[in-house]
Amino acid sequence: MKLGYLIPVLCSYCLLLSCNYTYKIRKGDQAFEVKQYAKAASLYLNEFKNAGTDREKAEKAFKLALCTKYFGDYSQTLKWSRLAYDLNYGSPALYEYAGALKMNGEYEAAADAYKLYGEESGRLQDARKEINVCKLMAEWQNTPSDYIWKVQEIDHLKADGSVYGYQKIDSSAFLYVAERFNSENKTESKFEWSGRPYSKIIYGLTGESLTKSLGNESAYSFEKKSGQLYFTRCDEIVENKQLCKIYQTSLQNGELNKINLVRLPSFEENCIHPAIHHSDSLLVFSSDKPGGSGGWDLYFTTKTDGAWNTPQNMGSRINSSRDEVFPIWNGDSLYYSSNGLVGMGGLDLFKTWKDSLMQWQPPQNLRNPVNSEADDFLYFIDTYHDHREGELMVAYFSSNRDHGLDRVYSATKHLRNIQVAEPSRPKFKFEVQVNIKFTEAISFSDQEKKLLDSVMFIDKVTKHSFSSEYRTSIPLKLTPGLTYRFLITRRGYLNRDIEFSAPLAPILEHDSTLYMNLQYELIPAVMHQEFLLSELYYDFDKWEIRPDAVPALETLKTILITNPKIKVLIGSHTDCRGSQDYNRRLSTLRAQSAANWLIQSGIPETRIKYQGFGASKPAIVCQCDQCTDQQHQNNRRSTFQLIP
């Protein structure tokens, strides 16, 4: 799996917390600490919904952004990091949001977000570096290659989750890694990091796992001449920690011989993603050993008299301050993935080799269309392919660019003067357009709503602004899957925050456009004018706040936060039926309940007053015994007004 290089730290706590620790986890932070990101996301979502303050919501939204990033759902990372920032979590949320924009290929927007991050955090140098990367990636996207690449998904590989690491080992046989449930017990074979099945190495001719192990087995390296197979397995116990180590065996006709742990001197840490050179005496792998350049570094070791020597770090020319993983030999060239070198988004594929002086050359980014804004890794060149006219090379690589889950893709390189048919799978265009209107807030439900022009929109992340000018509605083109948040201003009216989302593209049979219509109210900045709190209802003879009344109070709370200098009087009105004392007492208790809810939600008590008016200030004046049901309904209302 694309984040498989981080599997080991998940299991470090298992033995310390006992085999039943999963059942004891009740909070998102507990699951996050032991790297159960799928479980943590589910718990954080519930905690977010039940959070009492915006600060709590911001913290949960930020953790949700991290969880979704760690298990590779970058569209959700985009959503939650932006929400955390809008809730004033601070510059770390803005940094994650900028990164998520980059991971989703929105390079121009990512550059704007990084610029804002630099201004807010003071980390201008870091921001400029990221902005330059975004500009370079946008340039790469628009610069034609010297060759034509045809990239297609290979969709016949069976898996219950991700599938990756496809390699031909002879003219007909092949290997790949697939996430699969244990057919006898799906729960036991579910990986809490991602909520998906454990991974297994699959022999393609039979479709069966090469081993019967119940744990995770992932990236492998097969040396064709000797038949030696090196692979990653996570079940080595060292000082009560479960680590991932490299194992070696031989593969003949789909059957493995004895499996042995590869013992590397002075390495008690995680050792993963082996890449055995065709000489069978040089092994490259990734490790999180302390003292390296970043999180996960590439190391190499050589064999002397049948034993591996102490591994050496491959140095700063190969490794970055972040992660270098999934090395693969194709001949004497080393291919690997990095999210720290200059790249298009997540893990990008790079190529390096040694020159005549045996010095590693600066890594070359394989660029698009092999690399994308998502994670791209495990690049195997097919040496068994029967090339057609104009074909220069066929390779297989893995990526999560289209599905969120990892999939295998073929990449065929052609001379530019050869005509290449486009992939057979059509891609239809999906657009989302929204039409937004603003009306003046009203005092009761039958009042006619006035349409407003000259409304100013200010994007809460990029700070970009624009106006509706003379129009009473404004059309916008949206990016599918994104959430938009604006501060709305107009002279003579209170500021207002609005938020709306564009849905993701459905399965399409033709180009499609989705049209949305949205309408929002703006409140005139006028003292002592009552405005209706729609949908703030109470049970008969009750004053407790009902669950369905909370959205109306949330709206008023947002207004108070967005306009920090205003004070309000919350009013409650009854119709004329019932005694005067009863109506005034009941309406006072209802207004007080609404005020208390806002105070408990963090609004200072000095900014809120309340009053029960009973039936003394009807919205519709009529003889009580002659009022219609609709007139009684209009008079039974909750309101607020601005006060000095």
VEXLUM-240144 format. One line per 10 residues: number of its first residue (from 1); their letters; for each residue x negated, y negated, z of C-alpha. Coordinates in steps of 0.001 Angstrom, whole numbers. Example, Ala and Ser with C-alpha at 12.3 -4.5 7.8 and 13.67 -1.06 7.14 Angstrom:
1 = as = -12300/4500/7800  -13670/1060/7140
END
This chain:
1 = mklgylipvl = 0/0/0  -1196/-3515/-701  -1601/-4264/3017  -2847/-813/3804  -6256/-2135/4769  -4643/-3509/7936  -3045/-224/9019  -5678/685/11644  -4997/-2130/14090  -1359/-1049/14306
11 = csyclllscn = -2210/2229/15970  -4791/916/18442  -2172/581/21173  -341/3846/20609  -2087/6044/23155  -2328/3247/25714  1418/2652/25649  2345/6359/25404  4138/8138/22622  7451/6552/23607
21 = ytykirkgdq = 6336/2936/23249  8596/2400/20231  11697/2842/22374  10484/330/24968  10127/-2530/22508  12967/-4972/22980  11408/-8299/21916  9907/-9532/18709  6620/-10501/20364  6175/-6940/21668
31 = afevkqyaka = 6613/-5475/18198  4426/-8182/16660  1608/-7457/19113  1413/-3803/18045  1761/-4727/14365  5255/-3281/13890  6157/-6124/11570  9369/-4682/10134  10747/-4097/13644  9427/-7484/14793
41 = aslylnefkn = 11193/-9250/11910  14512/-7639/12824  14120/-8642/16488  12950/-12160/15652  15970/-12635/13396  18327/-11865/16280  16288/-14094/18599  16427/-16883/16032  20225/-16657/15822  20519/-16780/19633
51 = agtdrekaek = 17905/-19489/20231  19231/-22394/22265  16878/-25147/21088  15294/-26195/17828  11862/-25535/19328  12787/-21910/19977  14242/-21611/16473  11036/-23049/15001  8875/-20516/16875  11014/-17577/15728
61 = afklalctky = 11116/-18856/12140  7308/-19131/12101  6918/-15574/13401  9380/-14392/10745  7218/-16105/8123  4146/-14235/9397  5962/-10883/9561  7287/-11148/6022  3848/-12185/4792  2213/-9196/6462
71 = fgdysqtlkw = 4572/-6678/4869  4520/-8479/1529  7980/-10068/1122  6692/-13440/-47  10070/-14890/-1040  11134/-14522/2598  7803/-15984/3733  8675/-19026/1635  12084/-19322/3281  10996/-18927/6908
81 = srlaydlnyg = 7803/-21001/6758  9730/-23922/5280  12468/-23591/7884  9851/-23519/10683  8296/-26686/9305  11666/-28422/8967  12301/-27547/12615  9078/-29391/13519  6866/-26383/14245  3958/-28376/12833
91 = spalyeyaga = 1138/-28060/10340  596/-24262/10739  4075/-23728/9275  3309/-26159/6460  82/-24262/5702  1982/-20961/5507  4612/-22617/3309  1951/-23890/907  403/-20427/775  3793/-18842/115
101 = lkmngeyeaa = 4412/-21268/-2747  1071/-20207/-4217  1925/-16523/-3697  5147/-17130/-5632  3315/-18819/-8518  4570/-22340/-7697  1111/-23883/-8050  2157/-27520/-8534  4471/-27444/-5516  1787/-25605/-3517
111 = adayklygee = -735/-28355/-4300  1735/-30989/-3037  2313/-29013/152  -1435/-28558/733  -1898/-32314/274  723/-33000/2939  -885/-30361/5175  -4254/-32134/4904  -2686/-35468/5833  -777/-34088/8813
121 = sgrlqdarke = -3477/-31772/10191  -6529/-33888/9387  -8106/-30891/7605  -8588/-32826/4385  -11540/-30781/3143  -9683/-27480/3508  -6647/-28996/1801  -8696/-30330/-1128  -10211/-26878/-1644  -6766/-25274/-1833
131 = invcklmaew = -5454/-28042/-4112  -8332/-27478/-6521  -7582/-23739/-6526  -3921/-24434/-7355  -4906/-26718/-10222  -7318/-24103/-11568  -4666/-21377/-11389  -2173/-23550/-13267  -4843/-24136/-15908  -5530/-20398/-16188
141 = qntpsdyiwk = -1834/-19734/-16711  -1773/-22133/-19646  -5102/-21140/-21214  -4879/-18352/-23802  -7297/-15444/-23475  -9718/-14393/-26192  -7761/-11147/-26287  -4157/-10063/-26213  -3136/-8089/-23151  -75/-5879/-23072
151 = vqeidhlkad = 978/-5177/-19478  3751/-2669/-18754  5030/-936/-15635  4654/2847/-15403  8014/3883/-14004  7921/7695/-13920  5968/8061/-10644  8172/9316/-7797  8157/7565/-4412  10467/6486/-1581
161 = gsvygyqkid = 8665/3145/-1326  5514/1778/-2906  3425/3657/-5458  -124/2676/-6419  -3642/3839/-7266  -2931/5731/-10524  -6027/7408/-12025  -6473/10025/-14723  -8920/12722/-13613  -8917/14594/-16914
171 = ssaflyvaer = -6968/14470/-20178  -3730/15654/-18521  -4056/15557/-14720  -3787/12404/-12622  -3619/11227/-9017  -1712/8415/-7360  -620/7286/-3890  3074/7182/-2987  5076/6278/78  7238/9283/849
181 = fnsenktesk = 9444/10379/3702  8916/13681/5424  11739/15740/3938  12429/17330/7336  12292/14194/9484  12486/10766/7859  12189/8918/11184  8824/10450/12058  7385/9557/8653  8439/5897/8813
191 = fewsgrpysk = 5667/3327/9191  6677/592/11645  4342/-1970/10005  6549/-2275/6960  9577/-134/7848  8673/2082/4890  7454/5691/4593  3883/6853/5155  1639/7071/2096  300/10297/570
201 = iiygltgesl = -2091/11163/-2252  -70/12907/-4966  -1314/15390/-7571  543/14295/-10686  1015/17668/-12403  2953/19078/-9440  4260/15869/-7886  3236/17201/-4459  1005/15747/-1740  -2537/17097/-1690
211 = tkslgnesay = -2478/17518/2102  31/18468/4780  -1079/15720/7178  1743/13769/8856  -211/10484/8978  -1129/7806/6460  -3498/8714/3636  -4239/6009/1129  -6897/4689/-1252  -9134/7397/-2698
221 = sfekksgqly = -12103/7803/-5053  -12608/10791/-7339  -15993/11642/-8893  -15162/13539/-12067  -18424/15419/-12642  -18733/16946/-9181  -15002/17035/-8388  -15659/15248/-5080  -12689/13394/-3568  -13120/10699/-911
231 = ftrcdeiven = -10039/9197/714  -8740/7172/3676  -6925/8832/6554  -5704/7204/9771  -5921/9770/12572  -9432/9463/14067  -9253/8863/17862  -12072/6752/19330  -11830/5447/22915  -8039/5811/22965
241 = kqlckiyqts = -7684/3954/19655  -6442/5447/16438  -8714/4397/13595  -8844/4880/9850  -11833/6784/8533  -13161/8151/5262  -12857/11862/4508  -14465/13992/1822  -13435/17181/64  -13503/18711/-3408
251 = lqngelnkin = -10539/19009/-5753  -10095/21901/-8178  -6889/22550/-10134  -4806/20539/-7720  -6134/22339/-4627  -8391/20886/-1945  -11258/22672/-261  -12331/21988/3323  -11799/18373/4400  -14700/16749/6266
261 = lvrlpsfeen = -15046/13446/8073  -17691/11232/6440  -20010/10284/9289  -21538/6853/8903  -24299/5940/11400  -23584/2989/13725  -19999/2644/12446  -17344/3291/15088  -14947/795/13493  -12363/1261/10747
271 = cihpaihhsd = -13868/2453/7463  -11440/2560/4546  -11113/2502/741  -14110/4598/-357  -15634/4150/-3828  -18125/6870/-4730  -20598/6075/-7523  -21013/8641/-10324  -24522/9372/-8970  -22801/10783/-5839
281 = sllvfssdkp = -25433/8992/-3736  -23927/5503/-3375  -20732/4832/-1426  -18991/1459/-1152  -16163/944/1344  -14334/-1718/3373  -14547/-2233/7133  -13449/-4718/9795  -16730/-4251/11695  -17457/-7358/13832
291 = ggsggwdlyf = -20209/-9619/12576  -19184/-9601/8925  -18294/-12508/6664  -14539/-12340/7294  -11690/-10010/8192  -12533/-7015/5979  -15909/-6846/4208  -17404/-4484/1636  -20322/-2323/2788  -22533/162/958
301 = ttktdgawnt = -24481/3215/2060  -26862/5557/250  -27418/9274/746  -30768/10788/1765  -31226/14560/2100  -27470/15067/2129  -26773/12521/4911  -25448/8992/4635  -27693/6161/5853  -26610/3239/8020
311 = pqnmgsrins = -24231/1094/5917  -25230/-2445/4943  -22976/-5465/4414  -22889/-6436/717  -23463/-10074/1585  -21881/-13470/995  -22042/-13236/-2803  -19507/-10379/-2681  -17675/-11021/612  -15674/-14093/1617
321 = srdevfpiwn = -14293/-15476/4869  -11137/-13386/4397  -10617/-9841/3042  -12413/-7749/424  -10769/-4363/-112  -9952/-1564/-2601  -13371/-1161/-4300  -13501/1050/-7415  -16385/2052/-9676  -15826/1960/-13432
331 = gdslyyssng = -19194/3127/-14744  -21791/891/-13079  -19399/-2037/-12607  -17715/-2498/-9240  -14127/-3731/-9206  -12468/-4848/-5968  -9744/-7118/-4607  -10119/-10272/-2527  -7814/-12897/-1062  -10716/-15132/-64
341 = lvgmggldlf = -12424/-15761/-3400  -10851/-18255/-5819  -7745/-16501/-7083  -4153/-16824/-8204  -2344/-16037/-4954  -2646/-12860/-2908  -5216/-10146/-3588  -6897/-10790/-6935  -9014/-8293/-8860  -12705/-9097/-9376
351 = ktwkdslmqw = -15584/-7453/-11227  -19302/-7476/-10367  -22434/-5548/-11349  -26171/-5496/-10713  -28592/-7232/-13084  -32024/-5979/-14155  -33462/-7204/-10837  -30826/-5159/-8974  -29050/-8289/-7734  -25258/-8406/-7537
361 = qppqnlrnpv = -23790/-10873/-10012  -21179/-13467/-8961  -17736/-11794/-8992  -15609/-12503/-12052  -11858/-12957/-11625  -9977/-10735/-14130  -7442/-13594/-14490  -3907/-13306/-15795  -2080/-11275/-16952  -3932/-8599/-14939
371 = nseaddflyf = -4020/-10858/-11900  -883/-12638/-10761  336/-14794/-7895  1077/-11564/-5968  -1258/-8732/-4804  -3236/-6937/-7529  -5640/-4073/-6784  -7128/-663/-7722  -8191/-1186/-11342  -8968/2165/-13043
381 = idtyhdhreg = -10230/2185/-16654  -8800/5125/-18608  -11763/6969/-20201  -9468/9665/-21639  -7234/7366/-23681  -7018/7985/-27434  -7385/4397/-28699  -5218/3178/-31538  -6309/628/-34101  -7126/-2667/-32439
391 = elmvayfssn = -7075/-1293/-28890  -10248/-2069/-26982  -9420/-641/-23574  -6616/763/-21426  -6658/408/-17642  -4217/1038/-14806  -3822/-1266/-11836  -1377/-1763/-8986  645/-4849/-8073  3737/-6029/-6190
401 = rdhgldrvys = 4457/-8797/-8711  7939/-7718/-9793  9525/-5728/-6988  7999/-6706/-3643  6995/-3048/-3457  3773/-1905/-5133  4006/-438/-8607  1518/846/-11203  964/-1066/-14445  -938/-263/-17619
411 = atkhlrniqv = -3022/-3011/-19207  -3979/-2587/-22860  -6561/-4966/-24293  -6282/-5813/-28007  -8157/-7933/-30477  -6292/-11215/-30945  -5837/-10756/-34702  -3887/-7512/-34190  -138/-7918/-33859  1142/-6357/-30646
421 = aepsrpkfkf = 4777/-5633/-29973  6153/-7205/-26845  7000/-4850/-23944  10332/-3166/-24471  11745/-4308/-21137  13539/-7618/-21780  13272/-10522/-19355  16332/-12703/-19336  16322/-16288/-18205  18219/-17147/-15003
431 = evqvnikfte = 18871/-20766/-14072  20660/-22324/-11119  22202/-25792/-11377  23921/-27615/-8538  26174/-30678/-8619  26163/-32633/-5335  28738/-35197/-4232  28915/-37374/-1103  32063/-38761/505  32692/-41115/3380
441 = aisfsdqekk = 33640/-39384/6631  37320/-39608/7583  39336/-40050/10770  42002/-37405/10106  42529/-34597/7624  45093/-36269/5323  42973/-39362/4764  41713/-39843/1201  37971/-39292/796  35905/-42038/-810
451 = lldsvmfidk = 33124/-40923/-3208  29727/-42580/-2639  27007/-43619/-5055  23460/-44992/-4433  22490/-42045/-2220  18761/-41481/-1580  17327/-37929/-1387  14012/-37353/471  12512/-33844/285  11601/-32895/3865
461 = vtkhsfssey = 8468/-31000/2818  6936/-32839/-130  8426/-36269/865  9323/-36792/-2807  12376/-39081/-3125  14958/-39938/-5763  18331/-41717/-5931  21743/-40916/-7349  21856/-44612/-8384  25271/-45556/-9814
471 = rtsiplkltp = 26510/-41963/-9992  28913/-40455/-7447  27518/-36983/-8180  24027/-35810/-9050  22977/-32611/-10877  19829/-30725/-9843  18078/-27730/-11380  17015/-25235/-8701  14408/-22474/-8500  16108/-19110/-7771
481 = gltyrflitr = 15380/-17825/-4274  14296/-21162/-2771  15929/-23108/53  16107/-26890/-306  16192/-29384/2562  16707/-33118/2109  17069/-36153/4334  19978/-38157/2901  20117/-41937/3385  22406/-44746/2197
491 = rgylnrdief = 22587/-48368/3269  25319/-48838/5891  25570/-45104/6704  23942/-42725/9160  21136/-40510/7905  21972/-36858/7338  20024/-33626/6818  21365/-31205/4220  20237/-27702/3313  21219/-25312/530
501 = saplapileh = 19726/-22259/-1165  19565/-21008/-4722  20325/-17279/-4988  17837/-14831/-6425  18353/-13635/-9976  20735/-10647/-10240  20314/-7857/-12765  20950/-9603/-16077  22109/-8464/-19478  21604/-11879/-21109
511 = dstlymnlqy = 20363/-15389/-20288  22563/-16803/-17535  23158/-20039/-15648  24825/-20245/-12224  26639/-23516/-11448  27164/-24605/-7834  29243/-27513/-6489  28409/-28995/-3080  30025/-31859/-1171  28805/-33585/2004
521 = elipavmhqe = 30135/-36368/4216  28217/-39486/5252  29253/-41443/8336  29538/-45252/8154  27332/-47014/10712  30351/-48790/12262  30963/-49094/15992  34148/-47762/17604  35521/-46127/14457  36648/-42563/15050
531 = fllselyydf = 35487/-39740/12784  36941/-36274/12675  35049/-33258/14022  36495/-30729/11601  37114/-27171/12771  36595/-28025/16473  39600/-26103/17824  40532/-24744/21254  42721/-21908/22457  46175/-22857/23815
541 = dkweirpdav = 45885/-24516/27228  42070/-23904/27187  39040/-26136/26918  36159/-23649/26553  34116/-23922/23341  35093/-21094/20977  32456/-19427/18738  34164/-20755/15611  33869/-24309/16999  30067/-24191/17309
551 = paletlktil = 29333/-25187/13650  31174/-28494/14142  29088/-29244/17233  25908/-28141/15458  26704/-30728/12764  27100/-33485/15362  23904/-32356/17089  21994/-32638/13795  23418/-36138/13258  22168/-37186/16693
561 = itnpkikvli = 18720/-35745/16027  18457/-37323/12580  19580/-40705/13976  17726/-40847/17307  18890/-44351/18300  22645/-43840/18158  25008/-43063/21045  28400/-41421/20664  31706/-41147/22478  33365/-37750/22028
571 = gshtdcrgsq = 37135/-37977/22064  39869/-35385/22282  43484/-36019/21292  46683/-34053/21734  50023/-34378/20017  52949/-36001/21805  54488/-32781/23105  53960/-32124/26810  53723/-34523/29748  51388/-37495/29643
581 = dynrrlstlr = 49352/-36338/32674  48987/-32810/31315  47871/-34018/27893  45337/-36473/29308  43874/-33887/31711  43586/-31193/29019  42059/-33551/26462  39515/-34816/29018  38397/-31271/29831  38040/-30484/26127
591 = aqsaanwliq = 35981/-33606/25412  33807/-32855/28447  33184/-29271/27190  31987/-30594/23835  29718/-33150/25537  28263/-30504/27864  27519/-28217/24903  25474/-30960/23232  23617/-31796/26451  22762/-28133/27030
601 = sgipetriky = 21482/-28015/23444  18878/-30666/24194  20623/-33993/23478  19906/-36506/26314  22896/-37150/28567  22354/-40906/28186  23352/-40705/24510  26725/-39008/25067  29967/-40118/26658  33346/-38414/26494
611 = qgfgaskpai = 36992/-39368/26941  40343/-37597/26779  43016/-39741/25152  45943/-37376/25464  48631/-38542/23026  47914/-42261/23502  46090/-42818/20173  47871/-40813/17470  46377/-40706/13983  49924/-40563/12595
621 = vcqcdqctdq = 52568/-42677/14362  55969/-40978/14361  58919/-40310/16656  57869/-37282/18681  61010/-35277/18054  60882/-36179/14347  57165/-35553/13649  56442/-32793/11143  54161/-29876/12001  51467/-31413/9762
631 = qhqnnrrstf = 51731/-34738/11603  51379/-32956/14945  48334/-31128/13549  46738/-34405/12424  47264/-35864/15883  45691/-32814/17611  42075/-33562/16814  38539/-33917/18165  36583/-37006/17156  33448/-38994/17812
641 = qlip = 32630/-42672/17459  29474/-44745/17631  29126/-46845/20779  26581/-49505/21843
END
